[in-house]
Amino acid sequence: MTVIVWDGETLAADKQATDDGIRRTITKIRRVAKGKNKGHLMGGSGAATQANVMMDWYAAGAVPDHFPRYQDDNNLSAVLTVVTTEGLILRYEYTPVPIVFEDAQYCTGSGRDIAYGALHMGANAVEAVQVVSEFMSDCGMGVDAIRLHEKKARKK
């Protein structure tokens, strides 16, 4: 299970994966490094292998004809959350056509409801993931976070 949180500037996710009842540590979020979607942030939830396939598909340009197989199988599917460089939230599920969310904040995964509550109480994305990890046995093992706009070092 997963929690992915966007607070308007930072995308954060827990690091826990469950492998036949054994808790393991993985990374669920990335920044697109090159191509037409360079700089976009991505997070995958659901089946871990398929989440990685979805992120690879998006990073390679999100060509509709190359949309990953198995997204029509509920046991193997994943949800891909994307934050564009403009801060637009895209959610890919079963087709290469995204759901576009116009909200300033966004949460997804099994810990979504708790994360929204934490954001409402003033938490940032990292803090919201930490709160979820305190209460949900399927989330935890640390937090990864990526800022949409990296702060530039000041020149002296």
Secondary structure by P-SEA (a helix, b strand, c coil): cbbbbbcccbbbbbbccccccbbbbbbccccccccccccbbbbbcccaaaaaaaaaaaaaccccccccccccccccbbbbbbbcccbbbbbbccccccccccccccccccaaaaaaaaaaacccaaaaaaaaaacccccccbbbbbbcccbbbbcc
